[in-house]
Amino acid sequence: MVIATVLLTIIGMIGGYLLSERRDARGTARPSASATTDASDGPSLLPTEGLCPDQTQEMGHRNGATGDLLQVFRVTTERKTVIWICQDDRGRLFYHANRGGTAAPWKEGVTALFLAGVTRQDDGSFQAVAPQDGNTFSINRERLLVTKSDGTEAEQRVVGD
């Protein structure tokens, strides 16, 4: 009798967990900034502000993102480049920038740049490294700093969101 009770309890817990995961995948409930995606100490989910652009959704899925990519951060630089930091349902972060924003033409590698493996820094900024050339992109609410693999830096002021 005790074994049956324990088994039913375990089955109930697993069922509840699976239902909550299914509900989260549909977007009906989003975890708070302090919630984690699973018990394995994965990355924390950050607060989001709706979906990232369709072009970002497409590039994200080509690069291993799961579920919808949700906007964590968005700014516009003085050169009219719009930068999005987006999060998938596992808490992984992605960088996508396009000269002119969503209304302008998108050409990956020409006007647009998509990067996976973004990390959030202790100061609240986001950082990504381009695998093609080793350039590092660091973005916060004040500026975009690009550090090239040879050490030279280029900076653009943020003028809006």
Kinemage of the C-alpha trace (Angstrom):
@kinemage 1
@onewidth
@group {chain A} dominant
@subgroup {mainchain}
@vectorlist {calphas} color= white
{ca met a 1} P 0.000 0.000 0.000
{ca val a 2} L 2.830 2.411 0.843
{ca ile a 3} L 4.608 1.592 -2.423
{ca ala a 4} L 1.448 2.323 -4.422
{ca thr a 5} L 1.054 5.685 -2.677
{ca val a 6} L 4.673 6.618 -3.397
{ca leu a 7} L 4.335 5.606 -7.058
{ca leu a 8} L 1.124 7.616 -7.472
{ca thr a 9} L 2.786 10.639 -5.866
{ca ile a 10} L 5.755 10.416 -8.250
{ca ile a 11} L 3.484 9.995 -11.276
{ca gly a 12} L 1.424 13.013 -10.167
{ca met a 13} L 4.551 15.158 -9.752
{ca ile a 14} L 5.848 14.190 -13.188
{ca gly a 15} L 2.444 14.892 -14.753
{ca gly a 16} L 2.271 18.321 -13.126
{ca tyr a 17} L 5.775 19.163 -14.290
{ca leu a 18} L 5.028 18.106 -17.877
{ca leu a 19} L 1.807 20.123 -17.946
{ca ser a 20} L 3.591 23.231 -16.696
{ca glu a 21} L 6.311 22.808 -19.345
{ca arg a 22} L 3.677 22.439 -22.040
{ca arg a 23} L 1.865 25.578 -20.828
{ca asp a 24} L 5.154 27.540 -20.790
{ca ala a 25} L 5.966 26.422 -24.342
{ca arg a 26} L 2.621 27.805 -25.525
{ca gly a 27} L 3.424 31.180 -23.979
{ca thr a 28} L 0.505 31.293 -21.543
{ca ala a 29} L 2.797 31.741 -18.583
{ca arg a 30} L 6.317 33.069 -18.574
{ca pro a 31} L 8.672 32.510 -15.637
{ca ser a 32} L 9.906 35.518 -13.722
{ca ala a 33} L 13.473 36.765 -13.943
{ca ser a 34} L 14.489 34.598 -10.994
{ca ala a 35} L 13.013 31.364 -12.334
{ca thr a 36} L 15.217 28.787 -13.973
{ca thr a 37} L 14.318 26.617 -16.919
{ca asp a 38} L 14.951 23.337 -15.123
{ca ala a 39} L 16.492 21.812 -12.040
{ca ser a 40} L 19.932 21.533 -13.679
{ca asp a 41} L 20.908 25.142 -12.911
{ca gly a 42} L 20.436 26.282 -16.516
{ca pro a 43} L 20.461 29.985 -17.363
{ca ser a 44} L 17.829 32.154 -15.698
{ca leu a 45} L 15.032 33.463 -17.858
{ca leu a 46} L 15.074 37.240 -18.106
{ca pro a 47} L 11.959 39.441 -18.309
{ca thr a 48} L 10.780 39.812 -21.906
{ca glu a 49} L 8.826 42.351 -23.963
{ca gly a 50} L 7.138 40.350 -26.709
{ca leu a 51} L 8.428 38.553 -29.775
{ca cys a 52} L 11.629 39.391 -31.607
{ca pro a 53} L 11.347 40.132 -35.362
{ca asp a 54} L 10.480 37.364 -37.828
{ca gln a 55} L 13.987 37.508 -39.295
{ca thr a 56} L 15.398 36.830 -35.827
{ca gln a 57} L 12.988 33.929 -35.295
{ca glu a 58} L 14.203 32.365 -38.543
{ca met a 59} L 17.904 32.864 -37.807
{ca gly a 60} L 17.431 31.631 -34.253
{ca his a 61} L 15.888 28.366 -35.342
{ca arg a 62} L 18.670 27.884 -37.901
{ca asn a 63} L 21.126 28.304 -35.016
{ca gly a 64} L 19.542 25.962 -32.466
{ca ala a 65} L 17.026 28.182 -30.653
{ca thr a 66} L 13.999 26.409 -29.226
{ca gly a 67} L 10.528 27.923 -29.085
{ca asp a 68} L 9.818 31.571 -29.787
{ca leu a 69} L 12.580 34.126 -29.413
{ca leu a 70} L 11.421 36.809 -26.999
{ca gln a 71} L 12.846 40.324 -26.774
{ca val a 72} L 14.966 40.952 -23.680
{ca phe a 73} L 16.682 44.134 -24.864
{ca arg a 74} L 16.387 46.529 -27.821
{ca val a 75} L 18.257 49.723 -28.688
{ca thr a 76} L 18.973 51.943 -31.693
{ca thr a 77} L 22.451 53.366 -32.258
{ca glu a 78} L 23.448 56.733 -33.703
{ca arg a 79} L 24.062 54.981 -37.054
{ca lys a 80} L 20.443 53.755 -37.044
{ca thr a 81} L 21.389 50.163 -36.336
{ca val a 82} L 18.734 48.419 -34.260
{ca ile a 83} L 20.020 45.705 -31.934
{ca trp a 84} L 17.880 43.039 -30.309
{ca ile a 85} L 18.900 40.626 -27.574
{ca cys a 86} L 16.472 37.730 -27.676
{ca gln a 87} L 15.945 34.710 -25.451
{ca asp a 88} L 14.697 31.244 -26.339
{ca asp a 89} L 12.605 29.089 -24.027
{ca arg a 90} L 15.742 27.547 -22.503
{ca gly a 91} L 17.167 30.918 -21.497
{ca arg a 92} L 19.803 31.054 -24.249
{ca leu a 93} L 20.507 34.550 -25.545
{ca phe a 94} L 20.973 35.701 -29.141
{ca tyr a 95} L 22.143 39.004 -30.678
{ca his a 96} L 20.589 40.310 -33.889
{ca ala a 97} L 21.313 43.700 -35.432
{ca asn a 98} L 20.122 45.308 -38.648
{ca arg a 99} L 20.984 48.689 -40.151
{ca gly a 100} L 17.699 50.586 -40.298
{ca gly a 101} L 15.684 48.206 -38.103
{ca thr a 102} L 12.789 46.011 -39.196
{ca ala a 103} L 11.670 48.370 -41.992
{ca ala a 104} L 15.047 48.217 -43.773
{ca pro a 105} L 16.238 45.356 -45.999
{ca trp a 106} L 17.738 42.399 -44.105
{ca lys a 107} L 20.808 40.744 -45.646
{ca glu a 108} L 22.659 38.530 -43.194
{ca gly a 109} L 26.344 39.341 -43.263
{ca val a 110} L 25.737 42.609 -45.143
{ca thr a 111} L 23.181 44.743 -43.274
{ca ala a 112} L 22.349 42.244 -40.529
{ca leu a 113} L 24.371 40.248 -38.019
{ca phe a 114} L 23.061 37.306 -35.970
{ca leu a 115} L 25.125 35.859 -33.120
{ca ala a 116} L 24.396 32.973 -30.771
{ca gly a 117} L 26.082 32.426 -27.424
{ca val a 118} L 25.355 35.855 -25.949
{ca thr a 119} L 26.237 36.275 -22.280
{ca arg a 120} L 24.794 38.745 -19.811
{ca gln a 121} L 27.516 40.530 -17.875
{ca asp a 122} L 27.415 41.454 -14.180
{ca asp a 123} L 26.900 45.125 -15.094
{ca gly a 124} L 23.741 44.281 -17.103
{ca ser a 125} L 25.374 44.583 -20.526
{ca phe a 126} L 25.331 41.798 -23.114
{ca gln a 127} L 28.343 40.384 -24.932
{ca ala a 128} L 28.769 38.151 -27.980
{ca val a 129} L 31.706 37.001 -30.076
{ca ala a 130} L 31.411 36.594 -33.848
{ca pro a 131} L 32.797 33.166 -34.768
{ca gln a 132} L 33.708 34.376 -38.279
{ca asp a 133} L 36.325 36.924 -37.197
{ca gly a 134} L 36.538 36.900 -33.393
{ca asn a 135} L 35.118 40.416 -33.036
{ca thr a 136} L 33.419 41.027 -29.675
{ca phe a 137} L 30.158 42.968 -29.454
{ca ser a 138} L 29.253 44.525 -26.101
{ca ile a 139} L 25.960 46.396 -25.784
{ca asn a 140} L 24.279 48.320 -22.984
{ca arg a 141} L 21.794 51.213 -22.745
{ca glu a 142} L 24.528 53.794 -23.498
{ca arg a 143} L 26.679 52.312 -26.269
{ca leu a 144} L 27.639 49.486 -28.607
{ca leu a 145} L 31.327 48.650 -28.356
{ca val a 146} L 32.886 46.453 -31.042
{ca thr a 147} L 36.336 45.144 -30.164
{ca lys a 148} L 38.011 43.682 -33.220
{ca ser a 149} L 40.256 40.652 -32.963
{ca asp a 150} L 43.306 42.925 -33.465
{ca gly a 151} L 42.295 44.943 -30.373
{ca thr a 152} L 40.974 48.058 -32.119
{ca glu a 153} L 37.639 49.376 -30.883
{ca ala a 154} L 34.683 51.060 -32.553
{ca glu a 155} L 31.927 52.639 -30.499
{ca gln a 156} L 28.403 53.774 -31.378
{ca arg a 157} L 26.232 55.747 -28.975
{ca val a 158} L 22.743 54.464 -28.233
{ca val a 159} L 20.147 57.089 -29.151
{ca gly a 160} L 16.902 55.273 -28.420
{ca asp a 161} L 15.059 52.074 -27.976
